Amino acid sequence: MGIPAVRLLKCHGHAAAPLVILSTIVSGCLGGTNGVYRGSGGLGNWEMHPNTCQSGLHRGFLGVDIYRRRPGEDTEVVIMNDMLAGPLVLVRVPNENRTVLFTRSDCKVMEVEMGRNGVEINRVPGLSGHARFECERASTGRFSGQGEFNCY
């Protein structure tokens, strides 16, 4: 285990008390999300009801990382807004060591709306919005879902 680091978190534009955060934790504040996302076919048959999200700006991309915060669960949906390609969704397949990227051309429906939510953590803005997907690729499988997010 690493040495604890002290970081000053800035939520809603006001400095919060310094928090001790272990170096193994990426962020001191995680946002909330709701909705349901499903995979089938070559993605396996699964359903995820996420309860946690994090702004992708912490990792250098415009988007959000949505997942269920529960030990042993590795299903994850990353929604990105690429300046050249437009919206993209990256799906981590549960219990497999692989991810699948869906682009607008793979999707009958790909609605993504996101923007800053007024919260900053370590000078990184949070994002909120909503998304809806109906994507399918014959060789890969089907991904669908919708939800709202408010990520820090």
Backbone as a ProteinNet text record, in pm:
[ID]
protein_1_A
[PRIMARY]
MGIPAVRLLKCHGHAAAPLVILSTIVSGCLGGTNGVYRGSGGLGNWEMHPNTCQSGLHRGFLGVDIYRRRPGEDTEVVIMNDMLAGPLVLVRVPNENRTVLFTRSDCKVMEVEMGRNGVEINRVPGLSGHARFECERASTGRFSGQGEFNCY
[TERTIARY]
84.4	0	88.9	50.6	130.7	113.7	187.9	182.1	62.7	-17.7	-133	-89.6	-170.8	-145.1	-256.6	-225.6	-327.1	-359.7	-488.2	-532	-641.6	-643.9	-749.4	-853.8	-973.1	-1080.9	-1161.2	-1203.5	-1280	-1413.6	-1518.3	-1650.8	-1742.8	-1820.2	-1914.2	-1843.8	-1718.5	-1646.9	-1588.7	-1608.4	-1556.2	-1455.1	-1349.2	-1248.1	-1305.4	-1288.1	-1331.9	-1214.9	-1242	-1134.4	-1040.7	-910.1	-817.6	-859.8	-855.5	-891.7	-769.2	-754	-646	-698.3	-630.1	-671.8	-556.5	-580.9	-475.5	-437.3	-312.5	-264.1	-329.8	-395.7	-460.8	-598.4	-649.5	-780	-759.3	-832.8	-815	-869.3	-985.6	-1048.2	-1117.1	-1125.9	-1191.7	-1342.5	-1396.2	-1540.7	-1580.3	-1683.9	-1738.8	-1881.8	-1925.9	-2059.6	-2161.3	-2283.5	-2392.9	-2449.5	-2515.5	-2575.9	-2694.6	-2779.8	-2889.3	-2909.3	-3001.4	-3029.2	-2998.4	-2998.5	-2968.5	-2898.9	-2798.8	-2724.3	-2720.4	-2732.8	-2740.9	-2649	-2597.6	-2520.8	-2579.3	-2566.6	-2613.6	-2533.8	-2556.8	-2483.5	-2338.8	-2247.4	-2105	-2052.2	-2131.4	-2092.2	-2131.6	-2195.4	-2252.1	-2387.7	-2461.2	-2591.5	-2580.3	-2592.4	-2577.8	-2659.9	-2680.1	-2750.4	-2680.3	-2654.8	-2589.1	-2676.5	-2696.1	-2764.6	-2657.5	-2594.8	-2481.6	-2525.1	-2430.2	-2458	-2344.1	-2240.7	-2123.4	-2069.4	-2012.3	-1944.9	-1834	-1744.9	-1634	-1611.1	-1582.1	-1551.8	-1427.2	-1433.1	-1318.3	-1207.6	-1238.6	-1136.9	-1021.6	-1045.3	-937	-833.1	-877.8	-789.1	-757.6	-797.9	-760.6	-856	-980.2	-1076.3	-1206.9	-1277.7	-1407.1	-1511.4	-1558.8	-1656	-1670.8	-1740.5	-1766.2	-1743.7	-1704.2	-1682.3	-1793.6	-1880.3	-1999.4	-1985.9	-2015.3	-2002.1	-2082.7	-2084.6	-2149.9	-2040.2	-2040.4	-1935.8	-1970.4	-1918.9	-1941.5	-1823.6	-1765	-1649.3	-1679.5	-1586.4	-1599.7	-1675.7	-1741.7	-1815.3	-1726.7	-1707.5	-1615	-1681.2	-1814.5	-1883.8	-1867.2	-1840.3	-1812.8	-1854.3	-1907.5	-1944.1	-1875	-1795.4	-1727.2	-1787.7	-1844.5	-1906.3	-1812.4	-1769.8	-1675	-1735.7	-1692.4	-1733.4	-1606	-1570.8	-1449.4	-1475.8	-1382.7	-1402.2	-1412.3	-1347	-1351.5	-1456.6	-1464.3	-1553.9	-1693.3	-1710	-1838.5	-1848.9	-1970.6	-1987.6	-1937.8	-1877.3	-1828.7	-1866.4	-1883.8	-1907	-1817.9	-1748.9	-1657.1	-1718	-1736.9	-1803.1	-1703	-1683	-1599.7	-1691.4	-1661.1	-1743.4	-1719.9	-1827.8	-1811.3	-1740.5	-1653.7	-1581.5	-1493.5	-1461.4	-1369.5	-1267	-1154.4	-1049.6	-1052.9	-1167.3	-1177.8	-1280.9	-1259.8	-1354.1	-1391.3	-1507.5	-1558.4	-1596.9	-1551.5	-1582.6	-1695.6	-1799.6	-1908.3	-1904	-1916.3	-1920.1	-2060.9	-2081.3	-2213	-2258.9	-2166.9	-2204.9	-2254.2	-2224.1	-2270.9	-2407.2	-2458.4	-2574.3	-2692.4	-2806.8	-2932.3	-2967.8	-2936.3	-2957.2	-2828.7	-2775.9	-2662.4	-2683.7	-2749.2	-2777.1	-2691.6	-2607.3	-2522.1	-2527.6	-2561.6	-2560.6	-2489.6	-2381.6	-2308.3	-2248.6	-2228.1	-2168.2	-2117	-2048.1	-1995	-2109.1	-2086.8	-2191.7	-2162.9	-2056.3	-2025.2	-1942.3	-1904.5	-1823	-1680.9	-1584	-1443.2	-1376.9	-1300.1	-1220.8	-1077.6	-989.5	-848.4	-835.3	-918.6	-922.1	-970.1	-1032.3	-1087.2	-1239	-1303.4	-1448.8	-1524	-1635.8	-1726.6	-1818.1	-1879.7	-1968.8	-2102.2	-2209.5	-2340.3	-2411	-2512.6	-2588.6	-2666.3	-2697.4	-2769.6	-2726.5	-2754.6	-2717.9	-2819.8	-2832.2	-2919.3	-2853.9	-2848.9	-2781.4	-2864.2	-2857.4	-2903.1	-2801	-2704.4	-2591.3	-2581.7	-2537.5	-2520.6	-2419.1	-2335.6	-2240.1	-2247.9	-2276.3	-2298.4	-2185.1	-2062.9	-1948.1	-1922.2	-1985.4	-1953.7	-2068.6	-2188.8	-2303.6	-2380.7	-2472	-2563.1	-2541.3	-2542.7	-2533.9	-2644.5	-2715.8	-2820.8	-2829.5	-2895	-2916.3	-2939.8	-2972.9	-2993.1	-2977.6	-2940.1	-2925.1	-2883.9	-2887	-2842.6	-2720.3	-2633.8	-2513	-2477.4	-2412.4	-2360.4	-2226.2	-2117.8	-1989.4	-1887.3	-1802.2	-1697.2	-1561.7
-117.1	0	123.2	223.9	344.9	437.9	545.1	647.1	736.8	767.6	855.2	993.1	1050.2	1184.8	1275.9	1401.3	1498.5	1584.5	1594.4	1675.8	1768.9	1888.1	1983.4	1970.3	1926.2	1908.9	2037.2	2071.8	2194	2153.7	2150.8	2111.8	2233.1	2250.5	2361.6	2496.8	2502.8	2628.9	2670.9	2591.5	2625.5	2520.7	2565.2	2470.1	2388.2	2256.7	2167	2142.3	2085.9	2054.2	1953.6	1962.1	1864.2	1723.3	1633	1493.7	1407.1	1307.9	1212	1106.4	1092.2	998.8	904	776.2	680.7	691.3	668.2	683.2	585.4	481.7	385.2	431.4	540.6	592	702.5	696.3	792.7	929.2	933.9	1062.2	1055.7	1169.1	1174.9	1184.7	1232.5	1245.5	1168.8	1090.5	1020.9	1068.9	1074.9	1123.4	1011.9	1049	953	938.7	828.5	800.8	708	701.3	605.5	552	461.4	405.6	258.7	206	65	49	-37.4	-67.2	-218	-266.8	-410.5	-451.2	-571.8	-631.9	-767.4	-808.3	-941	-987.5	-1111.6	-1169.1	-1192.6	-1147	-1164.7	-1091.1	-999.8	-929.3	-1007.5	-1123.2	-1195.5	-1134.7	-1197.5	-1144.2	-1088.1	-957.1	-891.2	-763.4	-716.6	-592.3	-522.5	-393.2	-316.5	-197.7	-182.8	-67.6	12.8	110.5	181.8	269.6	292.3	381.2	481	475.4	560.1	604.6	724.3	768.7	866.1	885.8	978.2	1053.7	1181.1	1262.9	1209.1	1195.3	1150.3	1253.9	1377.4	1482.9	1453.4	1370.9	1327.2	1245.5	1179.1	1092.9	1151.1	1274.3	1341.7	1325.7	1283.4	1276.7	1342.3	1396.2	1457.8	1347.1	1313.7	1206.2	1162.2	1050.1	997.8	847.2	799.3	657.9	614.6	524.1	484	337.3	306.5	168.1	146.7	22.8	-12.7	-35.8	41.3	31.5	-84	-201.6	-321.6	-415	-468.3	-557.6	-673.1	-700.5	-812.8	-783	-669.2	-635.7	-549.5	-592.3	-520	-465.2	-462.9	-404.8	-253.2	-193.5	-49.9	5.6	126.9	196.4	332.8	361.2	489.7	564.5	680.6	762.3	878.6	891.9	996.9	1084.9	1208.1	1299.5	1344.7	1276.6	1306.2	1424.3	1519.1	1639.9	1609	1504.4	1470.6	1364.8	1260.1	1148.4	1165.3	1259	1273.9	1176.8	1143.5	1054.9	913.1	853.8	715.7	650.2	519.5	447.8	324.9	309.2	197.9	110.4	-18.3	-110.4	-215.7	-225.2	-332.9	-452.8	-563.4	-683.7	-750.7	-782.2	-841.8	-977	-997.1	-1123.7	-1163.3	-1069.4	-1093.6	-981.5	-1006.6	-905.2	-833.8	-769.8	-697.8	-586.6	-489.3	-379.1	-367.4	-311.9	-295.7	-149.6	-92	46.3	49.8	127	150.4	296.1	316.8	451.1	479.6	599.9	638.1	545.1	497.5	410.3	273	234.7	106.8	119.6	239.7	263.3	322	261.7	315.7	441.6	438.9	553.3	576.2	698	738.3	884.5	904.2	1038.8	1063.1	1162	1197.7	1348.4	1389.8	1531.1	1545.6	1623.2	1643.1	1782.5	1830.8	1961.7	1974.4	2083.1	2107.8	2121.3	2069.3	2074.7	2176	2254.6	2357	2309.4	2181.1	2126	2107	2145.5	2122.4	2043.6	1942.8	1867	1869.2	1922.2	1937.1	2010.5	2113.6	2198.5	2125.1	2009.9	1934.7	1945.7	1999.4	2017	1884	1880.1	1766.4	1780.6	1671	1669.5	1606.3	1657.1	1595.9	1591.6	1505.8	1494.2	1364.4	1322.8	1196.6	1134.7	1004.9	931.9	821.9	786.5	675.7	607.8	473.7	396.7	277.4	248.5	122.7	90.3	6.4	-22.2	-172.1	-205.6	-347	-361.5	-459.5	-498.8	-650.4	-704.6	-848.4	-931.4	-888.9	-966.7	-948.5	-850.9	-816.7	-838	-803.2	-813.9	-684.5	-681.4	-568.2	-501	-366.7	-286.6	-182.6	-167.8	-66.5	-15	97.2	150.5	299.3	348.4	492.1	526.5	649.7	694.5	839.3	889.7	1025	1013.3	1114.7	1111.1	1250.1	1253.6	1375.1	1334.9	1352.9	1294	1399.7	1365.3	1454.8	1399.5
0	0	0	-75.7	-88.2	30.1	29	133.2	105.8	209.7	188.1	137.9	52.6	0.5	48.7	74.4	115.8	-4.5	-35.7	-148.2	-100.1	-153.9	-123.6	-233.3	-197.9	-294.8	-303.1	-421.6	-444.3	-504.2	-424.8	-471.9	-470.2	-573.4	-588.8	-575.9	-621.3	-623.7	-489.7	-383.7	-251.9	-210	-146	-99.2	14.8	5.7	112	205.4	318.6	412.2	347.3	379.7	322.3	360.5	265.5	288.1	267.5	351.2	331	235.7	124.1	20.6	-6.3	3.7	-25.8	-172.2	-201.2	-338	-434	-381.8	-469.6	-514.7	-456.8	-495.9	-597.6	-708.2	-816.2	-778.4	-715.5	-685.7	-550.7	-483	-353.9	-365.3	-475.8	-494.4	-619.6	-607.4	-723.4	-740.9	-863	-890.3	-892	-924.7	-929.3	-1068.4	-1090	-1219	-1198.8	-1298.4	-1295.4	-1435.8	-1451.9	-1583.3	-1587.6	-1709.3	-1730.6	-1865.5	-1869	-1991.1	-2007.3	-2133.7	-2159.8	-2274.9	-2262.8	-2370.9	-2404.3	-2531.3	-2571.8	-2692.9	-2733.2	-2846.1	-2809.5	-2892.2	-2869.7	-2748.1	-2692	-2569.9	-2444.8	-2463.9	-2350.2	-2318.5	-2230.3	-2191.4	-2050.8	-2039.8	-1910.9	-1906.1	-1783.6	-1758.4	-1642.6	-1656.8	-1551.9	-1512.8	-1382	-1325.1	-1251.7	-1320	-1259.3	-1142.5	-1050.8	-938.8	-915.4	-997.7	-978.2	-1113.8	-1116.6	-1237.9	-1201.6	-1296.6	-1278.1	-1408.3	-1396.2	-1513	-1582.2	-1712.3	-1790.3	-1798	-1762.2	-1766.8	-1671.2	-1568.5	-1478.7	-1555	-1662.1	-1741.6	-1878.7	-1901.4	-2025.2	-2142	-2118.6	-2228.7	-2187.4	-2286.2	-2262.8	-2260.7	-2143.5	-2131.2	-1987.4	-1968.2	-1834.9	-1831.5	-1715.1	-1688.9	-1593.4	-1639.5	-1564.9	-1525.1	-1398.3	-1352.4	-1225.5	-1181.2	-1055.4	-953.1	-849.1	-745.8	-652	-689.1	-609.9	-633.1	-525.5	-541.5	-636.3	-723.3	-815.3	-943.2	-951.5	-1073.7	-1162	-1285.9	-1374	-1499.3	-1504.8	-1618.9	-1613.2	-1729.6	-1732.6	-1868.5	-1868.2	-1990.6	-1987.1	-2089.1	-2099	-2217.9	-2191.3	-2295.1	-2322.5	-2448.5	-2485.8	-2593.3	-2595.1	-2701.2	-2771.9	-2878	-2953.8	-3047.6	-3051.7	-3132.3	-3281.6	-3329.3	-3471.7	-3503.6	-3421.8	-3450.9	-3391.4	-3297.7	-3230.5	-3114	-3071.8	-2956.6	-2985.9	-2883.7	-2889	-2757	-2757.5	-2632.9	-2629.9	-2519.3	-2497.9	-2388.7	-2418.5	-2326	-2280.9	-2148.9	-2095.2	-2072.8	-2137.4	-2130	-1994.7	-1920.9	-1788.7	-1793.2	-1696.5	-1677.7	-1795.1	-1881.3	-1992.5	-1991.9	-2044.2	-2048.6	-2183.7	-2214.3	-2341.2	-2333.5	-2419.9	-2435.3	-2582.4	-2607.1	-2744.3	-2763.9	-2873.9	-2908.5	-3010	-2980.4	-3074.6	-3118.1	-3249.3	-3306	-3357.9	-3403	-3455.5	-3568.5	-3649.6	-3762	-3715.5	-3591	-3536	-3469.2	-3457	-3371.8	-3446.6	-3422.9	-3473.5	-3393.4	-3263.9	-3175.5	-3097.4	-3103.6	-3020.9	-2984.8	-2871.2	-2822.3	-2698.8	-2705.4	-2591.4	-2574.1	-2454.1	-2421.5	-2287.6	-2286.4	-2161.4	-2157.3	-2037	-2017.5	-1874.8	-1849	-1714.3	-1614.7	-1494.1	-1392.1	-1281.3	-1294	-1195.3	-1077.7	-1076.3	-968.2	-1019.4	-938.5	-972.6	-861.7	-897.9	-802.3	-852.5	-769.9	-809	-942.1	-957.6	-1078.3	-1203.7	-1186.5	-1299.9	-1293.8	-1400.3	-1398.4	-1403.3	-1332.4	-1340.5	-1461	-1501.9	-1617.6	-1579.8	-1637.4	-1619	-1754.1	-1762.5	-1885.9	-1891.1	-2012.4	-2032.2	-2164.6	-2177.4	-2299.2	-2325.6	-2452.5	-2494.4	-2613.6	-2610.5	-2715.8	-2760.6	-2889.8	-2949.2	-3056.4	-3021.9	-3110	-3136.9	-3258	-3292	-3403.6	-3386.7	-3489.5	-3497.5	-3615.6	-3630.7	-3571.4	-3591.2	-3543.4	-3394.1	-3332	-3193.2	-3096.5	-3136.3	-3048	-3039	-2943.8	-2928.9	-2793.3	-2794.3	-2673.5	-2676.6	-2565.1	-2558	-2415.2	-2401.3	-2268	-2269.5	-2150.6	-2134.1	-1988	-1962.7	-1825.6	-1816.6	-1695.2	-1663.5	-1574.7	-1577.6	-1496.4	-1447	-1332.3	-1272	-1210.4	-1284.6	-1251.6	-1211.7	-1115.6	-1068.5	-1100.4
[MASK]
++++++++++++++++++++++++++++++++++++++++++++++++++++++++++++++++++++++++++++++++++++++++++++++++++++++++++++++++++++++++++++++++++++++++++++++++++++++++

